[in-house]
Amino acid sequence: MKRILLATLLLLAIVGQTWGQQLVEKPAVVEQSHKDMVIESITFYSDSTVFVVSIENKLPVGGWFCIDQNTYLEVPEKSARYKVRKQKGAPTCPTTYGFKKVGEVLRFTLVFNAVSPSTRTLNLVENCDKACFYFKGIILDTKLNADIKLYEEGVKLYADDKIDEAIDCFSRIVEVIPSNPIHVYGYSYYNLIHIYADRKDSQSAMFWFDQLKKSGLPDKQYFIDAVNRDRLLEQ
């Protein structure tokens, strides 16, 4: 039975890199309340921060949606909260929008105060009493977002026995490691070592183990210990 170390994306305290662009499309999120909701984009202006969010109805009957007026945007690193200034496309509670069919997508816009371009993560929280939504740990860095998605693709390919494609994903992730890396980089090294060990390709497994040891990952010892604990280089 194949084994692979999967990343638990506990990124709130470790995501890094200053973000310097105006638009982030479909950012990765550490934790969210509604799996059928998606942040389509975040646009940063000098006078505002604009979210475009969508929600898909999965209920055959009785599906509804509204936004509480106490919804806020939080900047964790500054302990700052900004209440929603304006919204478009969805009603304010207690007025509700009633979905007409399964699979219908409601797209809406939320406008908040301007946020500094150097912000690393954001939280979007609907502060209410019933069926409230939240997105915690919204990652703004373009490379981190791309590498998280690439890691998820690699894990899926591995699970589907598409091993060469998985290798390509994991190796692309560690080609360039940012100054403040997250867990997916260490897990990618581990998975490459694991895959080649399973293939009895000790030379390639050792190559990636050496790359891990030479890397500047702050948590690399955790993954070195995992390789040794699982005796991957002895297979």
Sequence and secondary structure as in RCSB ss.txt:
>XXXX:A:sequence
MKRILLATLLLLAIVGQTWGQQLVEKPAVVEQSHKDMVIESITFYSDSTVFVVSIENKLPVGGWFCIDQNTYLEV
PEKSARYKVRKQKGAPTCPTTYGFKKVGEVLRFTLVFNAVSPSTRTLNLVENCDKACFYFKGIILDTKLNADIKL
YEEGVKLYADDKIDEAIDCFSRIVEVIPSNPIHVYGYSYYNLIHIYADRKDSQSAMFWFDQLKKSGLPDKQYFID
AVNRDRLLEQ
>XXXX:A:secstr
           TTT       SEEES  EEEES TTEEEEEEEE SS EEEEEEEE   SS  EE B TT EEEE
GGGTEEEE  EEESS BTTS EE  STT EEEEEEEE    TT  EEEEE  SSSS  EEEEEE  HHHHHHHHH
HHHHHHHHHTT HHHHHHHHHHHTTS  SS  HHHHHHHHHHHHHHHHTT HHHHHHHHHHHHHS  TTHHHHHH
HHHHTTGGG 
